[in-house]
Amino acid sequence: MKVVVVGCGRVGSSVAKDLAAEGWDVTCVDEDEDALARLGEWRGGFVRGHGMDVDVLERAGVASADAAVVATDGDNSNIVIGQVLQRRYGLSCVVARILDPKRAAFFGTRGLRTVCPTQTAIATLSDVVRSCSAAPVGETG
């Protein structure tokens, strides 16, 4: 299976390494060539450039990809790149990291798979506080 990971920061590089360790054919895209250092002893592909540039996406192999992960540091970029990958290249499995919970929900209802770490943090923090208030003093959840 082939996946293209757009954005090779902490999240993108970790996803790339996880999938590569499972045997996926992984190509990363990032504007900063230094991002390659986050991948360690990388045997996958790496294309330097902006993920909104279709030439860059094509060099990364999106035309033959089975999936894509979009995890740049900007919601707007992630949304646009995700939609381009879905509509122009027909990728059915595109997952975009969107930090704004309202945007994540909005684009999620329009067919873009989204992961919102902000919403996950809100839910987790709220759950932990609830469990603390239910536990006797000195116990944590």
Secondary structure as a PSIPRED ss2 file (coil, helix, strand):
# PSIPRED VFORMAT (PSIPRED V4.0)

   1 M C   1.000  0.000  0.000
   2 K E   0.000  0.000  1.000
   3 V E   0.000  0.000  1.000
   4 V E   0.000  0.000  1.000
   5 V E   0.000  0.000  1.000
   6 V E   0.000  0.000  1.000
   7 G C   1.000  0.000  0.000
   8 C C   1.000  0.000  0.000
   9 G C   1.000  0.000  0.000
  10 R H   0.000  1.000  0.000
  11 V H   0.000  1.000  0.000
  12 G H   0.000  1.000  0.000
  13 S H   0.000  1.000  0.000
  14 S H   0.000  1.000  0.000
  15 V H   0.000  1.000  0.000
  16 A H   0.000  1.000  0.000
  17 K H   0.000  1.000  0.000
  18 D H   0.000  1.000  0.000
  19 L H   0.000  1.000  0.000
  20 A H   0.000  1.000  0.000
  21 A H   0.000  1.000  0.000
  22 E C   1.000  0.000  0.000
  23 G C   1.000  0.000  0.000
  24 W C   1.000  0.000  0.000
  25 D E   0.000  0.000  1.000
  26 V E   0.000  0.000  1.000
  27 T E   0.000  0.000  1.000
  28 C E   0.000  0.000  1.000
  29 V E   0.000  0.000  1.000
  30 D E   0.000  0.000  1.000
  31 E C   1.000  0.000  0.000
  32 D C   1.000  0.000  0.000
  33 E H   0.000  1.000  0.000
  34 D H   0.000  1.000  0.000
  35 A H   0.000  1.000  0.000
  36 L H   0.000  1.000  0.000
  37 A H   0.000  1.000  0.000
  38 R H   0.000  1.000  0.000
  39 L H   0.000  1.000  0.000
  40 G C   1.000  0.000  0.000
  41 E C   1.000  0.000  0.000
  42 W C   1.000  0.000  0.000
  43 R C   1.000  0.000  0.000
  44 G C   1.000  0.000  0.000
  45 G E   0.000  0.000  1.000
  46 F E   0.000  0.000  1.000
  47 V E   0.000  0.000  1.000
  48 R E   0.000  0.000  1.000
  49 G C   1.000  0.000  0.000
  50 H C   1.000  0.000  0.000
  51 G C   1.000  0.000  0.000
  52 M C   1.000  0.000  0.000
  53 D C   1.000  0.000  0.000
  54 V H   0.000  1.000  0.000
  55 D H   0.000  1.000  0.000
  56 V H   0.000  1.000  0.000
  57 L H   0.000  1.000  0.000
  58 E H   0.000  1.000  0.000
  59 R H   0.000  1.000  0.000
  60 A C   1.000  0.000  0.000
  61 G C   1.000  0.000  0.000
  62 V H   0.000  1.000  0.000
  63 A H   0.000  1.000  0.000
  64 S H   0.000  1.000  0.000
  65 A C   1.000  0.000  0.000
  66 D C   1.000  0.000  0.000
  67 A E   0.000  0.000  1.000
  68 A E   0.000  0.000  1.000
  69 V E   0.000  0.000  1.000
  70 V E   0.000  0.000  1.000
  71 A C   1.000  0.000  0.000
  72 T C   1.000  0.000  0.000
  73 D C   1.000  0.000  0.000
  74 G C   1.000  0.000  0.000
  75 D H   0.000  1.000  0.000
  76 N H   0.000  1.000  0.000
  77 S H   0.000  1.000  0.000
  78 N H   0.000  1.000  0.000
  79 I H   0.000  1.000  0.000
  80 V H   0.000  1.000  0.000
  81 I H   0.000  1.000  0.000
  82 G H   0.000  1.000  0.000
  83 Q H   0.000  1.000  0.000
  84 V H   0.000  1.000  0.000
  85 L H   0.000  1.000  0.000
  86 Q H   0.000  1.000  0.000
  87 R H   0.000  1.000  0.000
  88 R C   1.000  0.000  0.000
  89 Y C   1.000  0.000  0.000
  90 G C   1.000  0.000  0.000
  91 L C   1.000  0.000  0.000
  92 S C   1.000  0.000  0.000
  93 C C   1.000  0.000  0.000
  94 V E   0.000  0.000  1.000
  95 V E   0.000  0.000  1.000
  96 A E   0.000  0.000  1.000
  97 R E   0.000  0.000  1.000
  98 I C   1.000  0.000  0.000
  99 L C   1.000  0.000  0.000
 100 D C   1.000  0.000  0.000
 101 P H   0.000  1.000  0.000
 102 K H   0.000  1.000  0.000
 103 R H   0.000  1.000  0.000
 104 A H   0.000  1.000  0.000
 105 A H   0.000  1.000  0.000
 106 F H   0.000  1.000  0.000
 107 F H   0.000  1.000  0.000
 108 G H   0.000  1.000  0.000
 109 T C   1.000  0.000  0.000
 110 R C   1.000  0.000  0.000
 111 G C   1.000  0.000  0.000
 112 L C   1.000  0.000  0.000
 113 R E   0.000  0.000  1.000
 114 T E   0.000  0.000  1.000
 115 V E   0.000  0.000  1.000
 116 C C   1.000  0.000  0.000
 117 P H   0.000  1.000  0.000
 118 T H   0.000  1.000  0.000
 119 Q H   0.000  1.000  0.000
 120 T H   0.000  1.000  0.000
 121 A H   0.000  1.000  0.000
 122 I H   0.000  1.000  0.000
 123 A H   0.000  1.000  0.000
 124 T H   0.000  1.000  0.000
 125 L H   0.000  1.000  0.000
 126 S H   0.000  1.000  0.000
 127 D H   0.000  1.000  0.000
 128 V H   0.000  1.000  0.000
 129 V H   0.000  1.000  0.000
 130 R H   0.000  1.000  0.000
 131 S H   0.000  1.000  0.000
 132 C H   0.000  1.000  0.000
 133 S H   0.000  1.000  0.000
 134 A H   0.000  1.000  0.000
 135 A C   1.000  0.000  0.000
 136 P C   1.000  0.000  0.000
 137 V C   1.000  0.000  0.000
 138 G C   1.000  0.000  0.000
 139 E C   1.000  0.000  0.000
 140 T C   1.000  0.000  0.000
 141 G C   1.000  0.000  0.000
